[in-house]
């Protein structure tokens, strides 16, 4: 008989993934991987004194299947006396609103729910069911897409996410072992029919690419996992060296990083590239457009002989300035671009609005309190959503960037404050302040600063009949966070 619990316990102990007495949120989809993970942790919990919380997300992609999965996971949690949390998310609708692909949209919503559940139960760990075959698929996907050393490191055993740590106790266990364990223990599981759809890149890798390549290496998944293990250790070492180098070479000041061209010349090529990538991670709010070509163009521009001074705009956010031996990389000054000043009126409601300068999409909706209830996130903290009495607003509304002398009266605070001072108090970089959208009314009074708080204007009270909700639906990682 297979002793999977002992095998997993050994990994947990050697890698210190969990500690005695931990509260652990276990993400359970209902498939054999996550069900096996939950059962193993449940079996081990008496000796480790773990408190397990079962978390399940119904993405509403497959209505009947999704309902069956949720029912199964809830039943298992009840049978084993474990706390259960369910989130029903209309991911197809969110995908349409956000413009994200289906898998990315589902992942974003799923991880947000897991973080909220961990916070609710004061859990320091979230356990995920990724296994060794997932790792092999991930490495192969990245090879085919053209990755660097960090990409070859694959899925990490652990990763910090806000105030919690994501851990993957099954990452060195293969799928066949998990299926055998579920059958051995008589565990009920469900099969996700979308795993057979070849429209998803990962599915094509699993169903077509890896089986074909296995003709040339029967141990291909094991080989890819060994590669990931080796590259993870080397990547961790190189990251440590890069941070150590940054502390030595870089000068930081108000969203700007400076270094000497001559100092970079003496650095090994691999560390040159990593240092530039690290600098960009400091300056750019989104790194999707940062690739090898961009990093190499920066490196060659910095080290090129002959050119003494020049300025180079790098994508949407970063500017490189070379002044003889001094190199400066900074957030691009919005005043130097035509898009630095913006004004987006809300001509009609409801409406969705793109604010490209801030990398945001805003959704405005009206609720009739005579026939509807307010959303569950009302009133919230005013960061990602704000609610107003529509009848008290001076229309039309608009989103614009700040103007000299702008003042703001936050909800719950006596008196007003300069927007400039508010930004300083929240340590918002000077270089991004003009990209932050402000919601203003017809008198140019500021109603809301997305990501910070709403104003005291147009509060909802017993006389309110129509409520305006304005929320961020894309761009939760705001450019000033």
N, C-alpha and C positions, 0 to 999 in steps of 0.2 A: 504493500500500500504506500502511496506517495505521501510524504510528510511536508506539504507545502508550507504550513504555518511555521515549522522549524526553519525552513529555508528563508522565508521572508523575515522572520525574527532575527536571523543571523545578519541579514543585510541592514535591517533597521539598527541593530546594535553596532555593527562595524562602521556604518556611515553616520550614526547618531541622528537619524531622521526624526525619531520621536524619543521623548523622555518619559520616565514614570510619572503618572499623574496628569499627563497632558489632556486637554480637551481638544478633540480632533473632529473637524468637519469632514465627512467622507462623501465625495461626489459619486453618486450612484445613478447610472443611466438605466439599469435593468439588464444590460448585456452581461455575458459571462465574465468579462474582465473586471468590471466594477463590483459585480455580485461576489465574485471570488475574493476580491480585496476586502469588501465589507465583512464577509464571513471569517476570513483569516484574522482581521483585526478584532472582531468580536470574540473569536476563540482565544486570542492572546490577551484581551483586555483585563481579565481578572488578575493575572500576574503582574501586568504593567499598570494597573489602576487607571486605565484610560476611561474618559467619558466620551462616547461616540455620538455624533449628531449626523443623521442621514440627510443629505441634501439632494433633491432631484429637480431638474428643470424640464418642463414640458414646452418644447419649442414651437409646437403646433404646425410642424411641417407635414406630419402624417397623422391626421385627426384620430382615427381609430387606433392605430398602433401606439400613438403617443399616450392616449388615455389608458391603454392596457399597460404600458410601461410604468406610468405613474402609479396605477393601482397595485402592480406587483411590488414596486419598491416600498410603497407605504405599508403593504401587508407584511413584508419582511421586517421592516422596522418595528411594527407592532408585535410580531411574533417574538422578536428578540429583545423587546422592552427598550427600544432606542428612540430618542427624540427624532422627529421627522419634520423637515421643512420642504415645502413645495412652492415652486414659482412657475406660473403659467405666463409665458411671454409670447406675444404675437410676433415672432421673428420675421415671417414673410412681410408683414406690414412695416416693421422697423427697417428691414432691408430696402424696401421701396423708398422710405423716407430718407434714409441715410445715404443711399447709393452704394452701400457696401455689398460684397458678394455674400452669398447665403452662409457659408461656413465662417467667414470673418464676423458677420453680424451675430450669429449664434454664439460664437466664442466670446465676443465682447459682453453680451448680455449674461452669459453663463458665469463668467468670472466675476462680474459685478455682483451677481446674486450670491455667489460663494463668499465673497468678501463681506457682504452685508450679513450673511448668516454667521460667519466667524465673529464679527463684531457683536452681534446679538448675544451669542453664547460665551463671549470673551475667550474664544478659541485662538490659540497661537499657531495652529497647524491646519492645513487643508490637504487631505490625502486624495490623490488622483490615481486612476487605474491604468495609466500608460504602461505598456509592457515592452519586451525586447523586440518584438516584431514591429511595433510602432516606431521604435528607435531606428531599426534598419530601413523602414520605409522613409522616414524623415531624412536620413543621411543620403539615401539614393535620390530623393526629390531635390535636395540641395545640390548634389553633384550635377544633376541634369540641368539645373537652372544656372549653374555657374557660381559656386560659393567660394568663400575664403576659408582660412583655418578655423575661424570661430564657428562658421556654419557646419563644418565637418564634426564639431564637437557634439552636434545633435541636441537632443532633449536633455536638460540637466536633471540630476537626481533631486535637486532642491533649488528653489528660487524664491527670493523675497518679493512679496507683493503687498505694498502698503505696510500694514502692521502685522501681517501674517506671513507664514512661510509655506509655499507649495512643496509638497514632498511626493515622491513617486516610488513607493516601496516595491512595485512589481517591475521596475524598469530592466532588471536583469533576468526576468522570468519570461519564458516564451509562451505564446498563445496556446500551443498544444498542451502545456502543463496546466494552464488555467481551465481549459475545456475538460481535461481529465479529472481535475479536482472537483469541478461542478458536478460531473457525472458520478464521481465517487461519493460525494456528500449528498447527492440527490437535491441539488439546489435548483430552484426554478429560475429560468432566464428567458429573455426575449431576444429575437434577432432583428436588428435594424435593416429593413429591406433596402434602404438607401445605400448600404455598404456594397451593394452589387451594381450600383449605377456608375457606368464608366464616364459620365460627364464630369465627375470629380477627379482631379489629378491624382490624389492619393489612392483612390480606388484603382486607377489604371496602373499605378506603380505596383500595388499589391496583387492585382489579378493578372496582369500581363507582363510587366517588365521583370519583376523579381523571379517569377517562374521560368521565364525565358533564359535569364542569365544564370539561373541555378543549373542549367544544362552544362555550364562550363565550370561551375563551382557549387557543389552540393551544400557546402557550408557557408553560402553567401551571407545569410542573415547574421551568422556568428562573426564572419569577417567584418561586416559593416559595424557591428557592435563593438568589436575590438578596436576598430579605427576610431569610433566615437570616444571610447574610453581613453585612448592614447591622446587624441586631440584635445579632449577636455582638460587633461592634466597640463598639456603644453600651453593651451590657450589661457588657463588660469595663471600660469607662470608669466606668460607674456603680458597679460593684463596688469599684473602686479608691477612688472618692470616698466610698463608704460606709465602707470600712475606715479611711480617713483621718479621717472624722467620728467613728467609734467611738473612735479613739485620743484624740481631743480631748474628747469628751463623757462617755465611760463610765469609771466606777470599778469595778474588779474586786476581789472578795474572796470566797474560799472558795465557789465555785459560785453567787455572787450578783453581779448587775450593777446599778449604780445610776446615775442621771442626774437632772438638774434638769428639771422640767416646763417651766420658762421657757426653758431652752436649746433644747428640742425645738421650741418654738413658732416660733423664728426659722429653722427648717430647711425647705427646700422640700418640698412634699408627697411627691414621688417618693422623696426620700431619707429622709423619716420612715418610710415603709413599708419600705424596704429595711433601715433600721437596726433596726427591730423584728424583721424576719425574721432578720437576722444575730444578734441577741440570742438569739432562740429556738433558733437552730442551736447556740449555745454551751451552752444549758441542757438541751435535749431530746435524748434518745438516739434517738428516732424522730420524723421530721418528716412522716409521711404525713398526719397530721391538721391540719397547719398550712396553712391556705389563706387566700385573700383575706379571707373573712368574719372569720376569727379575728384576722388582722393588723389589720383595720380596727376591730374591736371593742376591741382593746388601744389603738390610737391614739386613738380617740374617748374612751375611758375616761380616758386619761392627760390629754388636753387639755380635757376637759369643765370648764366654769366652774361654780363653786358648791360642788361636792363637795370637802371638805377631806381626809378620810381614809376609806379603805375597803380591803378585801381582795377579790381576785377570783381564783378558781381557774380555770386555763386548761387544760382537757383533763386528761390523765393525770399530767403531770409538772411543770408550771410554775405558779407563783403570782405574781400582781401585787399589790404593796402600795403604796398611795399615801398618803403622810404629808405633807400640805400641798404644798410644792413638790418634795419628794423622792420619786422613783419608784424602787421596788426590784422587780426581777424575779429570781426564785430558783427552784431546785428545790424542789418542795413537800416540806415536812417530813413524813416518813412517820409520826411520832408523833402528828400531828394527825388521822389518819384511822383508822377502824376496821380498815382493812386493813394498818396499820403493823406489827402483830404477826401472823405466820402460822406454821402448822405443818401439813405435808402428810405423813402416814405412808405408807410403802410396804407396803401390806397383803399384796400378792402379787407374784410375779415370774414372767415378765417383765411390764413395765408401762410405759406412757407417761404422763407427768405434766406438766400445765400449772402453771406458777408465774407467774400474771399480774403479781404485784408486781414481778418481775424481767424480765418480757417474755420468759420462757424456756419451752421445752418440753424435758423430760428423758426419755430412753429408757433403761430398765434391762433388760439381757438376761443370761442365764446360759449359759455354755459348759461342756459336759462334755468335759474334756480327753482322756478315754478314747476319744471318738469324733469330736471336733471340733478344729479348729485355731483359735487366737486370731485376731482381725481383724488386718489389715495395719498398723493404726495403733498396735498394742501395742508398747512400753508408752507411747509418746507423752511429752509433757512435762507431763501432768497438768492442762493448761489446759482443753481441750475434752472430754477423756475421762479416766476413771480406772478402774483394774482392781484387784479385790480377791479374795483367797482367801475364797470364800463360807463355807467351813467354819470360818474363824477369826473371823467376824463375830458380834457380839452383836445378834441381831435382837429386835424389828423396827427397821428403819431409818426415817428421816424427814428431810425437808427443813424447816428452820425458819430464821428470821432470828436474828441474834446476840442474846446475852443478856449482862448485865453479868458480867464476870469470865471470859468464855470464853477458853480457851487452846487452842493448836494446836501439834502437833509435826510439822513438815514432813518428808517423806521425805528422807533424806540429811543431816539436820541434828541435831546433838546438843542435847538439851533442848527445852523447849517455849517458846512465845511467846504473849503476849496477842494475841487477834484484833485488838483495837483498834490495837496497835502495828504489826501486819502491814499493816493498811489504811493506816496513816500512812506506812509505808515505801514502799508502792506508790502513794502520792499519790492515794488514793481519796477523793473528795469526801465531806465529813461528811454532806451531804444525801442521799446514796444508800447509805450503809453499811448501813442497816437494811433495804434492799431486796435485799441480796445473800443468796442462799440458802446455807445450810450443811448438808451431809449429816452426820447424826449417827447413832450406833448406839444400842442399848438403854440404855447407860449415859450417854448424852448426850455421848459423846466425839466430837470432830469428825473425820470421815474425809476430807472433801474440801471445798474451797472452789472452786466452778466459776469458771473464768477465771484462777485463780491456781495452785494446786497441790494434790496429794493429801497425806495424812498418812502417817506411817510405820506405821500400824496395818494388820494383815491383809495382809502382803506375799505375793506369789506365789512359791513355791519348788518344789523337786523333788517335794514331797509333795502339792502341790495337785491336787485332782481336779475341782473346780468353780470356775469364775471368774465373778465378777460384773462386768460392764462397765456403767458409767453414763456417758452422754455427752449433750452438748448437741446437739439436732437442730434447734433454732430459737433465734435470739437470739445468734448468734456475735458480733455487735457488742454486747458487754455494756454495761450502763448505767454501768459505772465506767471504761470504756476511753476 
